[in-house]
């Protein structure tokens, strides 16, 4: 009877030793894998920071810096995860096969997302716009705040943030209002038919030539655009530096109105004359 008890105790001790051995072995491996992951992530972060600083010192476009940083970070994280899993004892070849199959399945499920990544590559290399440009795309207008692998963020004039998927952005027309250094302001004014047309053109031209933000080359243009029902339409086309567009537009509009008032030039507005005839009683 005593020998049976001793035999059971020996088995318990034996299994305990095995469990302790496995716990020690795999516990150390899991601990090593966690260390590889967290230390590797910290190192990857430092590498990205150093790369960004170097690219900024080389005056590389911020859009390209952001794209390259994101892409490199994803690659480094994948390598760190593979190294951590290999440390646990998982065969990397089988893991890569599983990862490839999973990647294929994920790629099919997220084909629209991958299309956004492809669109980001086109944006980076063909450069239809860059961070800081004022653009119109996908039915909205705003300053480009950031470009990442999946989307582009615009900040509107009233300080709203609009996130547009890169695929949708690149699929339509993109109007870049600040892509060039200069921009033409297209303005129209109307004067009454009874006013002096030559005087009105001279007044507008004087306003343009005396304005400090209006460029001398190309020269501003003041011409008769059409003979409307309510008055004569004047086409006004000054050129300005792109950063002065809105300020100059508002200032010229105000100055022309003040000069028209000073020279008694009338800005017509729609009105109706009603004539009443009295019938004989």
VEXFI-379729 format. One record per residue: x, y, z of N, C-alpha, C in turn; residue number from 1. Coordinates in nm, 2 decimals. Each point is the difference from the previous one (the first is absolute). Example, Ala and Ser with C-alpha at 12.3 -4.5 7.8 and 13.67 -1.06 7.14 Angstrom:
2
- 1.32, -0.57, 0.78, -0.09, 0.12, 0.00, 0.09, 0.12, 0.00, 1
- -0.04, 0.11, -0.07, 0.09, 0.11, 0.00, -0.08, 0.11, 0.08, 2
***
This chain:
281
- 0.08, -0.12, 0.00, -0.08, 0.12, 0.00, 0.09, 0.12, 0.00, 1
- 0.10, 0.00, 0.08, 0.09, 0.12, 0.01, 0.08, 0.02, -0.13, 2
- 0.03, -0.11, -0.07, 0.07, 0.02, -0.12, -0.09, 0.06, -0.11, 3
- -0.13, -0.02, 0.01, -0.09, 0.06, -0.10, 0.00, 0.15, 0.02, 4
- -0.01, 0.04, 0.13, 0.00, 0.14, 0.03, 0.12, 0.07, -0.04, 5
- 0.11, -0.07, 0.02, 0.13, 0.06, -0.04, 0.01, 0.01, -0.15, 6
- -0.06, -0.10, -0.07, 0.00, 0.00, -0.15, -0.08, 0.12, -0.05, 7
- -0.11, 0.03, 0.06, -0.09, 0.11, -0.04, 0.08, 0.13, 0.03, 8
- 0.06, 0.01, 0.12, 0.08, 0.12, 0.03, 0.11, 0.03, -0.10, 9
- 0.06, -0.11, -0.04, 0.11, 0.01, -0.10, -0.05, 0.05, -0.13, 10
- -0.12, -0.04, -0.04, -0.06, 0.04, -0.13, -0.04, 0.15, 0.01, 11
- -0.05, 0.04, 0.12, -0.04, 0.14, 0.02, 0.13, 0.09, -0.01, 12
- 0.10, -0.04, 0.07, 0.13, 0.07, -0.01, 0.05, 0.01, -0.14, 13
- -0.01, -0.12, -0.07, 0.05, 0.00, -0.14, -0.07, 0.10, -0.09, 14
- -0.14, -0.01, 0.01, -0.08, 0.09, -0.08, 0.02, 0.15, 0.04, 15
- 0.02, 0.02, 0.13, 0.03, 0.13, 0.04, 0.13, 0.06, -0.05, 16
- 0.10, -0.09, -0.01, 0.13, 0.04, -0.05, -0.01, 0.03, -0.15, 17
- -0.08, -0.08, -0.07, -0.03, 0.02, -0.15, -0.07, 0.14, -0.02, 18
- -0.10, 0.02, 0.08, -0.08, 0.12, -0.01, 0.09, 0.12, 0.03, 19
- 0.08, -0.01, 0.11, 0.09, 0.11, 0.03, 0.10, 0.02, -0.11, 20
- 0.05, -0.11, -0.06, 0.10, 0.02, -0.11, -0.06, 0.07, -0.12, 21
- -0.13, -0.04, -0.04, -0.06, 0.06, -0.11, -0.03, 0.15, 0.03, 22
- -0.05, 0.03, 0.13, -0.03, 0.13, 0.04, 0.12, 0.09, -0.01, 23
- 0.11, -0.06, 0.05, 0.13, 0.08, 0.00, 0.04, 0.03, -0.14, 24
- 0.00, -0.11, -0.08, 0.05, 0.01, -0.14, -0.08, 0.10, -0.08, 25
- -0.13, -0.02, 0.00, -0.09, 0.08, -0.09, -0.03, 0.13, 0.07, 26
- 0.01, 0.01, 0.13, -0.02, 0.13, 0.06, 0.11, 0.09, -0.03, 27
- 0.12, -0.05, -0.01, 0.12, 0.08, -0.04, -0.01, 0.04, -0.14, 28
- -0.05, -0.10, -0.09, -0.02, 0.04, -0.14, -0.10, 0.11, -0.02, 29
- -0.11, -0.01, 0.07, -0.11, 0.10, -0.01, 0.05, 0.13, 0.05, 30
- 0.07, 0.00, 0.11, 0.06, 0.12, 0.06, 0.10, 0.06, -0.10, 31
- 0.08, -0.08, -0.07, 0.09, 0.05, -0.10, -0.07, 0.05, -0.12, 32
- -0.11, -0.06, -0.04, -0.08, 0.05, -0.11, -0.06, 0.14, 0.03, 33
- -0.05, 0.01, 0.12, -0.05, 0.13, 0.04, 0.10, 0.11, 0.01, 34
- 0.12, -0.04, 0.05, 0.11, 0.10, 0.00, 0.04, 0.04, -0.14, 35
- 0.01, -0.10, -0.09, 0.03, 0.03, -0.14, -0.10, 0.09, -0.06, 36
- -0.13, -0.02, 0.03, -0.10, 0.08, -0.06, 0.01, 0.14, 0.05, 37
- 0.00, 0.02, 0.13, -0.01, 0.14, 0.06, 0.14, 0.08, -0.03, 38
- 0.11, -0.07, 0.02, 0.13, 0.06, -0.03, 0.01, 0.03, -0.15, 39
- -0.05, -0.09, -0.09, 0.01, 0.02, -0.14, -0.09, 0.12, -0.04, 40
- -0.12, 0.00, 0.06, -0.09, 0.11, -0.03, 0.06, 0.14, 0.04, 41
- 0.07, 0.00, 0.11, 0.07, 0.12, 0.05, 0.11, 0.04, -0.10, 42
- 0.08, -0.10, -0.04, 0.10, 0.03, -0.10, -0.06, 0.04, -0.13, 43
- -0.11, -0.06, -0.05, -0.06, 0.04, -0.12, -0.04, 0.15, 0.01, 44
- -0.06, 0.04, 0.11, -0.04, 0.14, 0.02, 0.11, 0.09, -0.01, 45
- 0.12, -0.04, 0.06, 0.12, 0.09, 0.00, 0.05, 0.01, -0.15, 46
- 0.00, -0.11, -0.07, 0.04, 0.00, -0.14, -0.08, 0.09, -0.08, 47
- -0.13, 0.00, 0.02, -0.10, 0.08, -0.08, 0.03, 0.15, 0.03, 48
- 0.02, 0.03, 0.13, 0.03, 0.14, 0.04, 0.13, 0.05, -0.06, 49
- 0.11, -0.09, 0.00, 0.12, 0.04, -0.06, -0.01, 0.02, -0.16, 50
- -0.08, -0.08, -0.06, -0.02, 0.01, -0.14, -0.08, 0.13, -0.04, 51
- -0.10, 0.03, 0.08, -0.08, 0.12, -0.02, 0.09, 0.12, 0.02, 52
- 0.08, 0.00, 0.10, 0.09, 0.12, 0.02, 0.09, 0.02, -0.11, 53
- 0.06, -0.11, -0.05, 0.09, 0.00, -0.11, -0.06, 0.06, -0.13, 54
- -0.12, -0.05, -0.03, -0.08, 0.04, -0.12, -0.04, 0.15, 0.02, 55
- -0.04, 0.04, 0.12, -0.03, 0.14, 0.02, 0.12, 0.09, -0.02, 56
- 0.11, -0.04, 0.04, 0.13, 0.08, -0.02, 0.03, 0.01, -0.14, 57
- -0.03, -0.11, -0.08, 0.03, 0.00, -0.14, -0.11, 0.07, -0.08, 58
- -0.10, 0.06, 0.07, -0.10, 0.08, -0.06, -0.09, -0.08, -0.10, 59
- -0.02, -0.13, 0.04, -0.09, -0.08, -0.08, -0.14, 0.03, 0.03, 60
- -0.09, -0.01, -0.10, -0.14, 0.04, 0.01, -0.07, -0.08, 0.12, 61
- -0.07, 0.07, 0.09, -0.07, -0.06, 0.11, -0.09, -0.12, -0.04, 62
- -0.06, 0.01, -0.11, -0.09, -0.11, -0.05, 0.08, -0.13, -0.01, 63
- 0.12, 0.01, -0.07, 0.09, -0.12, -0.02, 0.05, -0.05, 0.13, 64
- 0.03, 0.10, 0.10, 0.05, -0.04, 0.13, -0.10, -0.09, 0.07, 65
- -0.12, 0.05, 0.00, -0.11, -0.07, 0.07, -0.02, -0.14, -0.06, 66
- -0.01, -0.01, -0.13, -0.02, -0.12, -0.07, 0.11, -0.10, 0.03, 67
- 0.13, 0.04, -0.02, 0.11, -0.09, 0.03, 0.01, -0.04, 0.14, 68
- -0.04, 0.08, 0.09, 0.01, -0.03, 0.15, -0.11, -0.11, 0.03, 69
- -0.12, 0.02, -0.05, -0.10, -0.10, 0.02, 0.03, -0.13, -0.06, 70
- 0.05, 0.00, -0.12, 0.03, -0.13, -0.07, 0.11, -0.07, 0.07, 71
- 0.11, 0.07, 0.04, 0.11, -0.07, 0.07, -0.04, -0.05, 0.13, 72
- -0.09, 0.08, 0.07, -0.04, -0.05, 0.13, -0.08, -0.13, -0.01, 73
- -0.09, -0.01, -0.10, -0.07, -0.13, -0.02, 0.09, -0.11, -0.02, 74
- 0.10, 0.02, -0.09, 0.10, -0.11, -0.03, 0.08, -0.04, 0.13, 75
- 0.04, 0.10, 0.08, 0.08, -0.04, 0.12, -0.09, -0.07, 0.10, 76
- -0.13, 0.04, 0.01, -0.08, -0.07, 0.10, -0.02, -0.15, -0.04, 77
- -0.02, -0.02, -0.13, -0.02, -0.14, -0.05, 0.12, -0.08, 0.03, 78
- 0.12, 0.05, -0.03, 0.13, -0.07, 0.03, 0.01, -0.03, 0.15, 79
- -0.04, 0.10, 0.08, 0.01, -0.02, 0.15, -0.09, -0.11, 0.05, 80
- -0.13, 0.00, -0.06, -0.09, -0.11, 0.04, 0.05, -0.14, -0.04, 81
- 0.06, -0.01, -0.12, 0.05, -0.13, -0.05, 0.11, -0.04, 0.09, 82
- 0.09, 0.09, 0.04, 0.11, -0.03, 0.09, -0.05, -0.05, 0.14, 83
- -0.10, 0.07, 0.05, -0.06, -0.04, 0.13, -0.06, -0.14, -0.01, 84
- -0.07, -0.03, -0.10, -0.07, -0.13, -0.02, 0.11, -0.11, -0.01, 85
- 0.10, 0.03, -0.08, 0.11, -0.10, -0.02, 0.07, -0.03, 0.13, 86
- 0.01, 0.10, 0.09, 0.06, -0.02, 0.13, -0.08, -0.10, 0.09, 87
- -0.13, -0.01, -0.02, -0.09, -0.09, 0.08, 0.03, -0.14, -0.05, 88
- 0.04, -0.02, -0.12, 0.02, -0.13, -0.05, -0.08, -0.04, -0.13, 89
- -0.08, 0.10, -0.04, -0.08, -0.02, -0.12, 0.09, 0.00, -0.12, 90
- -0.02, -0.09, -0.09, 0.08, 0.00, -0.13, -0.04, 0.12, -0.08, 91
- 0.09, 0.08, -0.04, -0.03, 0.12, -0.07, -0.05, -0.03, -0.15, 92
- 0.05, -0.12, -0.05, -0.04, -0.03, -0.13, -0.15, -0.03, -0.01, 93
- -0.05, -0.08, 0.10, -0.14, -0.03, 0.01, -0.08, 0.12, 0.03, 94
- 0.07, 0.08, 0.09, -0.07, 0.13, 0.04, -0.02, 0.09, -0.12, 95
- 0.11, 0.01, -0.08, -0.01, 0.08, -0.12, -0.11, -0.05, -0.10, 96
- -0.01, -0.13, -0.01, -0.10, -0.06, -0.09, -0.14, 0.04, 0.06, 97
- -0.02, -0.02, 0.13, -0.13, 0.04, 0.06, -0.02, 0.15, -0.02, 98
- 0.11, 0.08, 0.02, -0.02, 0.14, -0.01, -0.03, 0.04, -0.15, 99
- 0.06, -0.07, -0.10, -0.03, 0.03, -0.14, -0.14, -0.03, -0.03, 100
- -0.05, -0.12, 0.05, -0.14, -0.04, -0.03, -0.10, 0.10, 0.07, 101
- 0.04, 0.04, 0.12, -0.09, 0.10, 0.07, 0.01, 0.13, -0.07, 102
- 0.12, 0.04, -0.05, 0.01, 0.12, -0.07, -0.08, 0.01, -0.13, 103
- -0.01, -0.12, -0.07, -0.08, -0.01, -0.12, -0.14, 0.02, 0.03, 104
- -0.05, -0.07, 0.11, -0.14, 0.02, 0.04, -0.03, 0.14, 0.04, 105
- 0.09, 0.06, 0.08, -0.02, 0.14, 0.04, 0.00, 0.09, -0.11, 106
- 0.09, -0.03, -0.10, 0.01, 0.09, -0.12, -0.13, 0.00, -0.08, 107
- -0.06, -0.12, -0.01, -0.12, -0.01, -0.08, -0.12, 0.07, 0.08, 108
- 0.01, -0.01, 0.13, -0.11, 0.06, 0.08, 0.02, 0.16, 0.01, 109
- 0.13, 0.04, -0.01, 0.02, 0.14, 0.01, 0.06, 0.06, -0.13, 110
- -0.06, -0.04, -0.11, 0.06, 0.05, -0.13, -0.02, 0.15, -0.01, 111
- -0.11, 0.05, 0.05, -0.02, 0.15, -0.01, 0.10, 0.07, 0.08, 112
- 0.04, -0.05, 0.12, 0.10, 0.06, 0.09, 0.13, -0.01, -0.07, 113
- 0.04, -0.11, -0.07, 0.12, -0.01, -0.07, 0.00, 0.09, -0.12, 114
- -0.12, 0.02, -0.06, 0.00, 0.10, -0.11, 0.03, 0.14, 0.05, 115
- -0.04, 0.03, 0.12, 0.04, 0.13, 0.06, 0.15, 0.01, 0.02, 116
- 0.07, -0.11, 0.03, 0.14, 0.00, 0.02, 0.07, 0.03, -0.14, 117
- -0.06, -0.07, -0.10, 0.06, 0.02, -0.14, -0.02, 0.14, -0.04, 118
- -0.12, 0.06, 0.03, -0.02, 0.14, -0.03, 0.09, 0.09, 0.07, 119
- 0.04, -0.03, 0.13, 0.09, 0.08, 0.07, 0.14, 0.00, -0.07, 120
- 0.04, -0.12, -0.05, 0.12, 0.00, -0.08, 0.00, 0.09, -0.12, 121
- -0.11, 0.00, -0.07, -0.02, 0.09, -0.12, 0.01, 0.15, 0.04, 122
- -0.06, 0.03, 0.12, 0.00, 0.14, 0.04, 0.14, 0.04, 0.04, 123
- 0.07, -0.09, 0.06, 0.14, 0.03, 0.04, 0.09, 0.03, -0.12, 124
- -0.01, -0.09, -0.10, 0.10, 0.01, -0.11, -0.04, 0.09, -0.11, 125
- -0.13, 0.02, -0.02, -0.05, 0.09, -0.11, -0.02, 0.14, 0.06, 126
- -0.02, 0.02, 0.13, 0.00, 0.13, 0.07, -0.11, 0.09, -0.06, 127
- -0.13, -0.04, -0.01, -0.10, 0.10, -0.04, -0.02, 0.11, 0.11, 128
- 0.04, -0.03, 0.12, -0.01, 0.10, 0.11, 0.10, -0.05, 0.11, 129
- 0.02, 0.09, 0.09, 0.08, -0.03, 0.12, -0.06, 0.05, 0.12, 130
- 0.06, -0.03, 0.12, -0.06, 0.05, 0.12, 0.01, 0.15, 0.01, 131
- -0.11, 0.07, 0.03, 0.00, 0.15, 0.00, -0.07, 0.06, -0.12, 132
- -0.02, -0.08, -0.11, -0.06, 0.06, -0.11, -0.16, 0.01, 0.02, 133
- -0.06, 0.09, -0.07, -0.14, 0.02, 0.01, -0.06, -0.06, -0.13, 134
- -0.08, -0.11, 0.02, -0.05, -0.08, -0.12, -0.15, -0.01, 0.01, 135
- -0.05, -0.04, -0.11, -0.15, -0.04, -0.01, 0.00, -0.14, -0.06, 136
- -0.06, -0.09, 0.07, -0.01, -0.14, -0.04, -0.11, -0.07, 0.07, 137
- -0.06, -0.10, -0.07, -0.12, -0.07, 0.06, -0.11, 0.09, 0.05, 138
- -0.02, 0.11, -0.06, -0.11, 0.09, 0.03, 0.03, 0.09, 0.12, 139
- 0.12, 0.00, 0.05, 0.04, 0.09, 0.12, 0.12, 0.08, -0.03, 140
- 0.02, 0.11, 0.07, 0.12, 0.08, -0.01, 0.06, 0.02, 0.14, 141
- 0.14, 0.01, 0.00, 0.07, 0.02, 0.12, 0.15, -0.01, -0.01, 142
- 0.07, 0.03, 0.11, 0.14, -0.01, 0.00, 0.04, -0.15, 0.03, 143
- 0.09, -0.05, -0.07, 0.05, -0.14, 0.03, 0.07, 0.00, 0.13, 144
- -0.05, -0.07, 0.10, 0.06, -0.01, 0.13, 0.10, -0.11, 0.02, 145
- -0.04, -0.12, -0.06, 0.09, -0.11, 0.01, -0.04, -0.10, -0.11, 146
- 0.10, -0.09, -0.03, -0.02, -0.10, -0.10, 0.06, -0.13, 0.06, 147
- -0.08, -0.10, 0.02, 0.06, -0.13, 0.05, -0.03, -0.11, -0.10, 148
- 0.02, -0.12, 0.04, -0.01, -0.11, -0.10, -0.14, -0.03, -0.04, 149
- -0.10, 0.04, 0.08, -0.14, -0.03, -0.03, -0.09, 0.12, -0.04, 150
- 0.03, 0.12, 0.05, -0.08, 0.11, -0.02, 0.07, 0.13, 0.00, 151
- -0.07, 0.11, -0.04, 0.05, 0.13, 0.00, -0.09, 0.09, 0.08, 152
- 0.05, 0.08, 0.09, -0.08, 0.09, 0.08, 0.01, 0.14, -0.05, 153
- -0.12, 0.06, -0.02, -0.01, 0.14, -0.04, -0.06, 0.08, 0.12, 154
- 0.05, 0.12, 0.01, -0.06, 0.10, 0.10, -0.06, 0.11, -0.08, 155
- -0.13, 0.01, 0.02, -0.08, 0.10, -0.07, 0.02, 0.14, 0.05, 156
- -0.06, 0.10, -0.07, 0.02, 0.14, 0.05, -0.06, 0.03, 0.13, 157
- -0.11, -0.08, 0.04, -0.06, 0.02, 0.13, 0.05, -0.10, 0.10, 158
- 0.12, -0.06, -0.03, 0.08, -0.08, 0.10, -0.07, -0.13, 0.03, 159
- -0.06, -0.06, -0.11, -0.05, -0.14, 0.01, 0.10, -0.09, -0.06, 160
- 0.02, -0.12, 0.06, 0.09, -0.10, -0.06, -0.08, -0.10, -0.08, 161
- 0.04, -0.02, -0.12, -0.07, -0.10, -0.09, 0.10, -0.10, -0.04, 162
- -0.03, -0.13, 0.03, 0.09, -0.11, -0.04, -0.05, -0.07, -0.13, 163
- 0.08, 0.00, -0.10, -0.04, -0.05, -0.13, 0.09, -0.13, -0.03, 164
- -0.06, -0.11, -0.03, 0.08, -0.12, -0.04, 0.08, 0.03, -0.12, 165
- 0.13, -0.04, 0.00, 0.08, 0.03, -0.12, -0.05, -0.05, -0.13, 166
- -0.07, -0.12, 0.00, -0.05, -0.05, -0.12, -0.11, 0.09, -0.06, 167
- -0.09, 0.05, 0.09, -0.10, 0.09, -0.05, 0.06, 0.13, -0.05, 168
- 0.10, 0.05, 0.07, 0.07, 0.12, -0.03, 0.06, 0.00, -0.14, 169
- 0.08, -0.10, -0.03, 0.07, -0.01, -0.12, -0.09, -0.04, -0.12, 170
- -0.12, -0.05, 0.03, -0.09, -0.04, -0.11, -0.07, 0.11, -0.07, 171
- 0.00, 0.12, 0.07, -0.07, 0.11, -0.06, 0.09, 0.12, -0.04, 172
- -0.06, 0.11, -0.04, 0.08, 0.12, -0.03, 0.06, 0.06, 0.12, 173
- 0.12, 0.05, 0.00, 0.06, 0.07, 0.11, 0.04, 0.14, -0.05, 174
- -0.05, 0.10, 0.07, 0.04, 0.14, -0.04, 0.09, 0.05, 0.11, 175
- 0.12, 0.03, -0.04, 0.10, 0.05, 0.10, 0.01, 0.16, -0.02, 176
- -0.06, 0.07, 0.10, -0.01, 0.15, -0.02, 0.14, 0.06, 0.04, 177
- 0.08, -0.07, 0.07, 0.13, 0.06, 0.04, 0.12, -0.07, -0.06, 178
- -0.02, -0.08, -0.10, 0.10, -0.07, -0.07, 0.11, 0.09, -0.07, 179
- -0.05, 0.12, -0.04, 0.09, 0.09, -0.07, 0.02, 0.12, 0.09, 180
- 0.11, 0.08, -0.03, 0.03, 0.11, 0.09, -0.09, 0.12, -0.02, 181
- -0.06, 0.02, -0.12, -0.10, 0.11, -0.02, -0.13, -0.05, -0.04, 182
- -0.10, 0.09, 0.01, -0.14, -0.04, -0.03, -0.08, 0.12, -0.05, 183
- -0.08, -0.02, -0.10, -0.09, 0.11, -0.05, -0.13, 0.01, 0.08, 184
- -0.04, 0.12, 0.03, -0.13, 0.02, 0.06, -0.10, 0.04, -0.10, 185
- -0.11, -0.08, -0.02, -0.10, 0.03, -0.10, -0.11, 0.07, 0.07, 186
- -0.02, 0.13, -0.04, -0.10, 0.08, 0.06, -0.09, 0.07, -0.10, 187
- -0.13, 0.02, 0.03, -0.09, 0.07, -0.09, -0.07, 0.11, 0.08, 188
- -0.02, 0.12, -0.07, -0.07, 0.11, 0.05, -0.10, 0.05, -0.10, 189
- -0.11, 0.06, 0.04, -0.09, 0.05, -0.09, -0.02, 0.15, 0.02, 190
- -0.02, 0.08, -0.11, -0.03, 0.14, 0.01, -0.13, 0.03, -0.08, 191
- -0.06, 0.11, 0.03, -0.12, 0.03, -0.07, 0.03, 0.05, -0.14, 192
- -0.10, -0.02, -0.09, 0.02, 0.04, -0.14, 0.02, 0.15, -0.01, 193
- -0.05, 0.08, 0.09, 0.01, 0.15, -0.01, 0.14, 0.05, 0.05, 194
- 0.08, -0.09, 0.07, 0.12, 0.04, 0.05, 0.11, 0.01, -0.11, 195
- 0.11, 0.07, 0.03, 0.11, 0.01, -0.10, 0.08, -0.13, 0.01, 196
- 0.00, -0.07, -0.11, 0.07, -0.13, -0.01, 0.15, 0.01, 0.01, 197
- 0.06, 0.10, -0.07, 0.14, 0.02, 0.00, 0.05, 0.04, 0.14, 198
- -0.08, 0.09, 0.07, 0.03, 0.04, 0.13, 0.00, -0.12, 0.10, 199
- -0.10, -0.08, -0.01, -0.01, -0.12, 0.09, 0.12, -0.09, -0.02, 200
- 0.04, -0.03, -0.13, 0.12, -0.08, -0.02, 0.12, 0.06, 0.06, 201
- 0.02, 0.13, -0.02, 0.11, 0.07, 0.06, 0.01, 0.00, 0.15, 202
- -0.12, 0.01, 0.06, -0.01, 0.00, 0.15, 0.05, -0.14, 0.05, 203
- -0.05, -0.11, -0.07, 0.03, -0.13, 0.05, 0.15, -0.03, -0.03, 204
- 0.05, 0.04, -0.11, 0.15, -0.02, -0.03, 0.09, 0.07, 0.10, 205
- -0.04, 0.13, 0.04, 0.07, 0.07, 0.10, 0.01, -0.07, 0.13, 206
- -0.12, -0.06, 0.04, 0.00, -0.08, 0.12, 0.10, -0.12, -0.01, 207
- 0.00, -0.07, -0.11, 0.09, -0.11, -0.01, 0.14, 0.04, -0.01, 208
- 0.04, 0.11, -0.07, 0.14, 0.04, -0.01, 0.05, 0.06, 0.13, 209
- -0.08, 0.05, 0.08, 0.04, 0.06, 0.13, 0.01, -0.10, 0.11, 210
- -0.06, -0.12, -0.02, 0.00, -0.10, 0.11, 0.13, -0.07, 0.00, 211
- 0.06, -0.01, 0.12, 0.14, -0.05, 0.02, 0.01, -0.15, -0.03, 212
- -0.11, -0.07, 0.02, 0.00, -0.15, -0.02, -0.02, -0.04, -0.14, 213
- -0.05, 0.09, -0.08, -0.03, -0.04, -0.14, 0.13, 0.00, -0.08, 214
- 0.03, -0.10, -0.07, 0.13, -0.01, -0.08, -0.01, 0.08, -0.12, 215
- 0.12, 0.05, -0.04, 0.01, 0.08, -0.12, 0.02, -0.09, -0.12, 216
- 0.05, -0.12, 0.02, 0.02, -0.09, -0.11, -0.05, -0.14, 0.04, 217
- -0.10, -0.05, -0.06, -0.08, 0.04, -0.11, -0.09, 0.13, 0.04, 218
- -0.02, 0.08, -0.10, -0.07, 0.13, 0.03, -0.15, -0.04, 0.03, 219
- -0.06, 0.08, 0.08, -0.15, -0.02, 0.03, -0.08, 0.04, -0.13, 220
- -0.12, -0.05, -0.01, -0.08, 0.02, -0.11, -0.14, 0.05, 0.05, 221
- -0.05, 0.11, -0.07, -0.13, 0.05, 0.02, -0.07, 0.01, -0.13, 222
- -0.11, -0.08, -0.03, -0.06, 0.00, -0.13, -0.15, -0.01, 0.02, 223
- -0.07, 0.03, -0.11, -0.15, -0.01, 0.00, -0.03, -0.15, -0.03, 224
- -0.07, -0.06, 0.09, -0.03, -0.14, -0.02, -0.13, -0.03, -0.07, 225
- -0.10, 0.08, 0.03, -0.13, -0.03, -0.06, -0.09, 0.12, 0.02, 226
- -0.10, 0.02, -0.08, -0.10, 0.10, 0.02, -0.12, -0.07, 0.05, 227
- -0.01, 0.00, 0.13, -0.11, -0.07, 0.07, -0.13, 0.08, 0.00, 228
- -0.11, -0.06, 0.04, -0.13, 0.06, 0.00, 0.00, 0.12, 0.10, 229
- 0.07, -0.02, 0.12, 0.00, 0.11, 0.10, 0.12, 0.10, -0.01, 230
- 0.10, -0.03, -0.08, 0.11, 0.09, -0.01, 0.12, -0.06, -0.08, 231
- 0.11, 0.07, 0.00, 0.12, -0.04, -0.07, 0.09, -0.08, 0.09, 232
- 0.04, -0.11, -0.04, 0.08, -0.09, 0.08, 0.15, 0.03, -0.03, 233
- 0.08, 0.02, 0.11, 0.14, 0.02, -0.01, 0.07, -0.12, 0.05, 234
- 0.09, -0.05, -0.08, 0.09, -0.12, 0.04, 0.13, 0.06, 0.05, 235
- 0.03, -0.04, 0.12, 0.12, 0.04, 0.07, 0.09, -0.12, 0.03, 236
- 0.13, 0.01, -0.04, 0.09, -0.12, 0.01, 0.14, 0.04, 0.06, 237
- 0.01, 0.03, 0.12, 0.14, 0.02, 0.06, 0.07, -0.13, 0.04, 238
- 0.13, 0.00, 0.00, 0.08, -0.11, 0.04, 0.07, 0.03, 0.14, 239
- 0.00, -0.10, 0.09, 0.06, 0.02, 0.13, 0.08, -0.12, 0.04, 240
- 0.09, 0.01, 0.10, 0.06, -0.11, 0.06, -0.11, -0.09, 0.06, 241
- 0.02, -0.13, -0.01, -0.11, -0.09, 0.05, -0.04, 0.02, 0.14, 242
- 0.10, 0.04, 0.09, -0.04, 0.01, 0.14, -0.08, 0.13, 0.03, 243
- 0.00, 0.09, -0.10, -0.07, 0.13, 0.01, -0.14, 0.00, -0.07, 244
- -0.04, -0.12, -0.05, -0.12, -0.01, -0.08, -0.13, 0.06, 0.07, 245
- -0.03, -0.06, 0.12, -0.13, 0.04, 0.06, 0.01, 0.14, 0.05, 246
- 0.11, 0.04, 0.07, 0.01, 0.14, 0.05, -0.02, 0.10, -0.12, 247
- 0.07, -0.02, -0.11, -0.01, 0.09, -0.11, -0.14, 0.00, -0.06, 248
- -0.07, -0.11, -0.01, -0.13, -0.01, -0.05, -0.10, 0.09, 0.08, 249
- 0.01, -0.01, 0.13, -0.09, 0.07, 0.08, 0.03, 0.15, 0.00, 250
- 0.13, 0.03, 0.00, 0.04, 0.14, 0.00, -0.03, 0.08, -0.13, 251
- 0.02, -0.07, -0.11, -0.03, 0.07, -0.13, -0.15, 0.02, -0.01, 252
- -0.08, -0.10, 0.04, -0.15, 0.01, -0.01, -0.04, 0.13, 0.08, 253
- 0.05, 0.01, 0.12, -0.04, 0.12, 0.08, 0.05, 0.13, -0.06, 254
- 0.13, 0.00, -0.05, 0.05, 0.12, -0.06, -0.07, 0.05, -0.12, 255
- -0.04, -0.10, -0.09, -0.07, 0.04, -0.12, -0.14, 0.06, 0.04, 256
- -0.07, -0.06, 0.09, -0.13, 0.06, 0.04, 0.02, 0.14, 0.05, 257
- 0.10, 0.03, 0.09, 0.03, 0.13, 0.05, 0.03, 0.10, -0.11, 258
- 0.08, -0.05, -0.10, 0.04, 0.09, -0.11, -0.12, 0.03, -0.09, 259
- -0.09, -0.10, -0.02, -0.12, 0.02, -0.08, -0.09, 0.11, 0.07, 260
- -0.01, -0.01, 0.13, -0.08, 0.10, 0.07, 0.06, 0.14, -0.01, 261
- 0.13, 0.01, 0.00, 0.07, 0.12, -0.01, -0.02, 0.07, -0.13, 262
- 0.00, -0.08, -0.11, -0.02, 0.05, -0.13, -0.14, -0.01, -0.06, 263
- -0.10, -0.03, 0.09, -0.14, 0.00, -0.03, -0.03, -0.10, -0.11, 264
- 0.07, -0.12, 0.01, -0.02, -0.11, -0.09, -0.10, -0.09, 0.07, 265
- -0.11, -0.04, -0.07, -0.11, -0.07, 0.06, 0.02, -0.15, -0.02, 266
- -0.01, -0.08, 0.11, -0.01, -0.15, -0.01, -0.15, -0.03, -0.01, 267
- -0.04, -0.05, -0.12, -0.14, -0.03, -0.01, -0.05, -0.12, 0.08, 268
- -0.13, 0.00, 0.02, -0.06, -0.11, 0.07, -0.14, -0.02, -0.06, 269
- -0.05, -0.13, 0.00, -0.13, -0.02, -0.06, -0.11, 0.08, 0.07, 270
- -0.08, 0.06, -0.09, -0.11, 0.08, 0.05, -0.11, 0.00, -0.10, 271
- -0.12, 0.03, 0.04, -0.12, -0.01, -0.08, -0.07, 0.14, 0.00, 272
- -0.03, 0.06, -0.11, -0.08, 0.12, -0.01, -0.14, -0.04, -0.03, 273
- -0.09, 0.05, 0.08, -0.15, -0.04, -0.01, -0.07, 0.13, -0.04, 274
- -0.07, -0.01, -0.12, -0.08, 0.11, -0.05, -0.15, -0.03, 0.01, 275
- -0.07, 0.08, 0.07, -0.14, -0.02, 0.02, -0.08, 0.10, -0.09, 276
- -0.09, -0.05, -0.08, -0.08, 0.08, -0.09, -0.14, 0.00, 0.06, 277
- -0.06, 0.12, 0.01, -0.14, 0.01, 0.05, -0.09, 0.00, -0.11, 278
- -0.10, -0.08, 0.01, -0.10, -0.01, -0.10, -0.10, 0.11, 0.01, 279
- -0.08, 0.03, -0.10, -0.10, 0.10, 0.01, -0.12, -0.06, 0.08, 280
- -0.05, 0.08, 0.08, -0.12, -0.04, 0.08, -0.13, 0.02, -0.08, 281
***
